[in-house]
Amino acid sequence: MVVAILLGERHAGWAVKRHEQLIGDDLVASIDRILESVISRRRAELAALPGQPCEKVERPLAELETRLRYVRAVALVSNGRLYCSSALGRIDRPLSAYLTSSANKDRIGLLAQTPFQPGVPVLTIYSPTGNSTGVLYLVEGDYLADALAHGVRLGAETAALSMAGVGILNDQGEFLSASSSQAAHAARVASHAWPFAILVSSSDGFVSATRWKYRLAYGAVGLLLAALIAAAYLLAFAPRRLLLGAVQRGLRRGEFHVVYQPIVAIASRSVIGVEALLRWHHPRWGPISPAVFMAEVESSEMLAAVTQFVLRTSVAEMSLRPPATPLRIAVNVAPRDLERKGFVAEVEALNEKLPAGSSLVLELTERFLLSESARTAAVFRALKAKGIKFAIDDFGTQHSNLDVLNRFPFDYVKIDRQFVNQVDTGGADLIKGIVSVARHFGLQVIAEGVETEAQHQALLSGGVPFAQGFLYQRPVRAGELVSIATVVNP
């Protein structure tokens, strides 16, 4: 809106200047026509009179003057002096009193008054007819003032005819000195035919109306653009806010729960751990996949609440299980969790509540890269000192690279299901390569998404020690898990 208003102000200023320019152009054309009319009418007849005695040409001069428009009088010039006037007859005045200097071409001047008619401005035109003779026209200032007043009727506050170094004639017929200041908004338009210029100043009413017009126009455009931007913002971000708000209410109302998928030792098919997975059952929309909301949660302030819910729930529910064998409870966390204040203390407190032989494994997904900072390194050290292990989830997808394994002390690498799906169709060598890399860094491998017996056998042949998937058991509530000591048969 601010930009739109500023642009409106700028356009309004340009419109005012353009209006003044148009008025100036029109007035210049009008004055040019007046002056051209003065010197073109009866030009040949008048040109024959200078140099002849005044007594002989006085009468013809007076008759010719009556047929000229806009002039008060016509005077004949010889040797730089006026010697015969159509109005006064014989006179004797220097030409320099009417012009700043003589010339061998048509020339104009502007006078506040003449010796014979004080207080009445005139414009003078000198037209040479020979080496030392010429005709001087005295144009009535009121005619010019009437032409200038036309500009006022078109919206100008003032309009004036200006001659550099001589003076100004305004639309009121008043002569002003050359030092008179121009109006604040004055535009200057010069004539190409004569040495004068028109000064135009727009009226306050016109300037105000023009500014308001463009303010409103640009303001409307700015308002429309602002509305479009707001709409785009709402379309882009409102769904996110609504989703996060629904997640917050869902946590408060108990709409979320945790399910568990067993992790088995491939060689014996015995359950050695579980992965805790968050599920949301909305009372209106039904089951909602984590793929719908977790990406937004992991980039928002809701991450802490969701991570705390999964950690506390899984620790509490798994603590109720009979401790037949050591159990690893894997919980997904985001790299931003590691940067959160109080995260280490929270995890340590929950780890202490686990029964003997059970431990936590924090799985970090690779869709958000870990930042190699002093704080992240300290979190790894502190939690590993308490027996908590780390797994890198979905290895081999998106931003995966070996540098991550080298920079952070992970304990497990989880192979994504897209690679597991290839083991029984000729992709076993890729799995063997990942296992080899993991062993190089001292890590154990867990394969995800095992669904067929052929995949199980291929992973066993490829040296993968652990796996999880529908072949063994689907994610279920804590009470539906097979006994931890049970061997999962095909």
N, C-alpha and C positions, 0 to 999 in steps of 0.2 A: 504494500500500500504506500509506503514512504517513497519507494522508487517511482511508483506510478504518479504520485502527486508531484514529485520533483520533475518528472518528464512532462507532466501537464503544465507546470509553471514555465518550463523551458519552451514548450510548444506555444504557450500563450504569448510569451515574449516575442517569439518568432512571428506569430500571427499579427501582433500589434505592429511590429516593424514592417511586415509585408503590407499591411493596410496603409501605413504611412507612406510607404514607397509607392503604392498604387495611386494614392491621392496626389503625391508629389509628381508622379508621371503625368497625371491628368492636368494638373495646374501648369506644369511646364509646357505641355502641348497647347494649353489655352493662351498663355502669355506669348508663346512663339507665334501663334496665329495672329494675335493682336499686333505685334511688332512687324510681322511680315506684311500684314494688311496696310499698316501705316506707310511703309516705305515703297510698297509696290503700286499703290493707287496714284495715278497721275504723275508717275515718276518721270517720264520723258518730258512732260510739259513743265514740271517744276525745274528739271535740270537745265532748261533753256534760259531761266531767269537770272541766276546768280551772275554778277559782274555788270549787269545793266543798272542804270540809275534807278533809285528807289521811286522817283516821281513817275517814271515810265512803267514800272512793273508793279507798283503798289496795288493798283486795282486788280489786275489779273491774279496776283498773289492771294488777295483776299477772297476772290471768287473760287480759286482752286482749293483754298483751305476749307471752305464750306462743304466741299465734296469729299473731304477726308473724314474718316471715322476715328474717334478716340482722341483726337488732338485738340489742344487748347489754342495753339498758334503755330505758325510756320515762319521761320526767319531765314533770310538769305545771308550767306557768309562770304566775305571777300578779304583776303590777306589776313586771316585770323581774327576778324571782327564781324559782329553782327551789325548790318547797316540798314536792314529793311525788315519789318515785321508785318504779318498779315493782320495783326490786331492793333498795333500802335503806329504803323507807318515807319517813318524814318527814326532809327535808333542808332546808338553807338555803344556797343558793349563787347568786351573781349570774349572770344569763344572759350577761352580757358576758364571763364566763370561758370560755364555750363558743362565742361568736360575736364577730366584731369589732364588730358593731353590731346593734341590733334593727331590725325592719322589719315592715311590714304585709303581707308576702307570704312564701311559703316561701323559706327561706334556708339555705345550708349553710356549714359550716366544717370545718376539718381540724385535729386536735389530735395532738400527739405522745403525749399521755397525759391521763388524768383524775386528779383528786385521789384518787379511790377505787380506781383500778387503774393504778398507775404503770407506765411502760414499754410500754404497749399502745396503739398509735395507734387513733384512732376518727375517723369522719366524722360530723358532727352535722347534723341537719336540723331547723330550727325552722319549725313550721306555726302561724301565728296562728289563734286561734278567736274572738277578740273584740278590743275596744279595748286591753285590758291583759292578756289571757290567751292561752295557746297551749300547744302540745305540742312537746317537744324529743325527737327520736329520736337515739340513739347507735348508729351502725352499726359493727359490728366491722370493724376494719381487715383482719383475715385474710380476710374474705369478698371484699373488694375486691382484695386481693393475689392470691387465687385466680383472679379474673377477669383480672387483669393478666398472670398467669403463662400464660394461654392464648395471649397474644401471643408469648411466648417460644417456645412450642411451634410457632408458625407461622413461626419464623425470626428473631424479633427477639432482639437481645442483651439489651436492657433495655426495660421498659415501665413507665411511671410515671404517676400521677395528679397533676396540678399545679393548685394554686389560686394565682392571682396575689397576691403580697404575703403569702402565708400559709406555704406549704411544699409538699413533694412526698412522696407515698407511693409507694414502688417495689414491684416485683413480689415482693420478699422480705418485704414487710410492714414495711419500715423507713421511718421518717419522716425526711426531709431538709429542711434549711432552704431558704428561698426563694432564697438566694444560691448554692446548689449549681449547678455548671456542668452544662450539658447535654452529652450525648455528641456526638462529631464529626459523626455522620450523623443526628442526631435530627430527627425530623419532629414537628410540633405540630399536633394535630387538636382543635379546640374543640367542646364540646357546645353545641347550640343551645337546649337545655332548661334547663341548669344552668350556673352560673359555674365550670366547671372545664375543663381540657384534658388530653389524653393525649399524653405524650411517648414516642416510639418510636425506638429505635436498632437498626439491623440488626446482626446478628452478623458478625464478621470472616469466618467461613466462608461465610456467604451472600453477602457483598459480593464476596469473592474468587471464588466460584463464578460469580456473575453477571457479573463482569468478564471472566473467562475465556471464558464462554459467548459473550458478545457480541464479544470479541476474535476468537475462532475464527470466529464467523459472519461478521463484517465482514471479517476477514482472508481468509476463503474467497471472499467477494464481491470483495474487492480483488484477490485472486490471479486470479480469473476475469476481471475487467476488465483486469488487467495482461496476462493471456494473450491476451485479445481485441485489446488495443492492440498487443501484440507481433505477433500474427498479421496485423493490419491493416498494421502497419509492414512486415512481411516481404512481404506481398502487394504493397504499394505500392513498396517500395524494394529488396527482394531481387532482383527481376528486373533492376533497374538495375545493382546491384552485380555480378550474374552477367554481364550484358552487357558492362560495362566491363572486367571481369576477362577475358572472352573476347577483347575487343579488344586488351588488353595482351598476352595470350598469342599472339594472331594476329600482332601486330607482331614479336614475338620469334621466331616460327616461320616467318616469311616468307609468311603467308597473304594479305597485302595486296599489291596491285600498282596501277599507275597506267595509265590509258588516256587517249587524247588525241582530241579532236574538233577538226577544222580550223575555223578562222574565215576566211571568204573575203571579198574585196572584191566586193560585189554586182555592180558594173558590169562587172568583168572575170572574175569567178569565180576569181580567183587566190587561193591560200592565203597569208594574211599573218600567220597566227598559229595557235596551238592553245590549247585549254583543257584543263588537266590535271584528270582526274577520278579520285577514289579508288574502288577496287573491292576487295571482300573475297570470297574463295572459301574457305569453311570446309570442312575435310576431311570433316566429317560432315553439315553442313547444306547444303553447296553454295553457290552464289552468294547473297550477302546484299545487299539494296539499301541504299545509303547512307541512305535515308529511315528505315530501321529503327534505325540506330545513331548517325548524326551529331548529331541533336538532343541526345542524352544526352552524347555526347563533347564537344560545344561548351559544355556547362554543367558540365564536370568537369575534374579535373586531367589527364585524358588528352589534352586538346586540344593541349597543347604537343608531345607525342610524335607525334600524328597529323599536325599541321601540318608539323613538321620532316620527317617521312617523305615527305610529298607534295612539299615544296619540294626536298629533296635528291634524291629520285628523278627528278623532272621535269627539274631542272637537269642531272643526270648523264646522263640518256638523251637529252635534246635537244642536249646538247653533242656527242654523237656524230654528229649529223646533218650532212651537208655544207652549209656556209653559202652556199647559192646566193643567197638574198635575205634582207633583214632579217626576223626572226621575233620575234613577241611570244608569250611563254609566260604564259598566265593561270592563276593558282593561287588557289583559294578559301581565304580566311582569315576568321576571326571577329573581331568587335570586341574580344573578350577577348584575342586574340593581340596586339593593339596595346598592351594594358596590361601585357603580360608582360615581365618584365625580361630583357634580352638579345635581344629579338626584332629590334630594329633592326640590331644587330651581326651577327646570324645571316643576315638577308636581304642585307645589304651584302656579306658574305663570299661568299654563293652567287652574287650578281649579278656579282661579279668573275670567277667561273669560267666565265661564259657566253662563247661565241665572239663575235667582233666582229660588230656588227650585230644581235645578239639582246638582248632586254630582258625584264624581268619586269613583269607586270601583276598586282596584288593585287586580287582581287574580294572585296568585302565584301557579304555577304547582308543584307537588310533585316529578316530575322525577329528580329534582335537590334538594337535601336537603338544607334547610336553615342552615347557620352556626350561632350558638348562640354567637354572638360577640357584643361588646359594640356599634359598628357602626350600626349593624342591629337593635338593640334595639332603638338606637337614631333615626333612620329613621322612625320606627314605631311610636314612640312618636311624632315626629315633624309633620308627615303627618296626624295622627289622630287628632292632635290639630287643624288642619285646616279643619276638617270635612271629611277627606278622609277615606274611609273604606277599609278593606282588606278581601279577600275571599281566602280560600284554595281550589284549583281546583283538580278534579279527586280524591277526598278523597276515601280511601279504596283500592287504587291500588299501585303497585310497593313498594315504601318505606314508605307508610303511617303508622303512629303510633300515639297513643293518646298523646304521649309526645310532639308532634308538637303543638297540640291544647293547651297544658298546658303552653308551653314555649313562645308562641307568641300570642298577643292580636288580633286574627282574629274576624271578625264580621259575616262571612258567611262560611258555609261548603257546597261545591257542591258535590252531590253524582254522581259518574260516571255512564254512561249509561248502563254498564254491570250489575249493580245491579238493575237499573230501569227495565231492560228487564225481571227480575225475579219476579217482584211484582205480575204479573197476572198468574204466574205458581208456586205459592207456596213460593215465597221469600219475602212476605210482612213482616214477622217477622224481617228479617234482616234490612229492611228499618226502621221499628219501633225502632230497637236497635240503629241505627245511629242517629235517631231523639232524642232519649233519651240521648245519649251521648252529642249531640250538645247542648241540653237544659241545661245539667249539667254544660257546660262551658259557658253558656250564648250566644250561637250562634244560628243563623237562618239557615235553610236548604234550599238549592236550588237543585232540581232534574234536571239532564240533560238527553236529548235524549228521551223525552216523545213522543211516536208515535201513541199510541192507546188510545181510550176512556177508555178501561179497566185499563190501567196504570194510567190514570188521576184519575179515581175513587179510585184505590188502594192507590195512594199517598194521596188523600184527606182523606181517612179513616185512613191512617197511621200518619196523623198529619203533613205532609210536607206542609209548607206554600207557597213555590214558586217553579216554574218549567219553563223549556224551552224545545222546541223540535219541530219537524215537525208537530205535532198535532196542534200547535198554529200558527206557521209560520216558513218557511224556512229562512235562512240567505239571506237578500236582501240588495240592495243599500239603502242609506238613503231616497231617494225620493220614494221608493216603500214600506216603512214601513206603517202599518196601523196607524191610528190616535192614539195618545197616550191615548186619553180618551176613545177609543173604547173598548168595551167588546168583547173578542174573543170567538165566539160561536163554539160549536162542529160541 
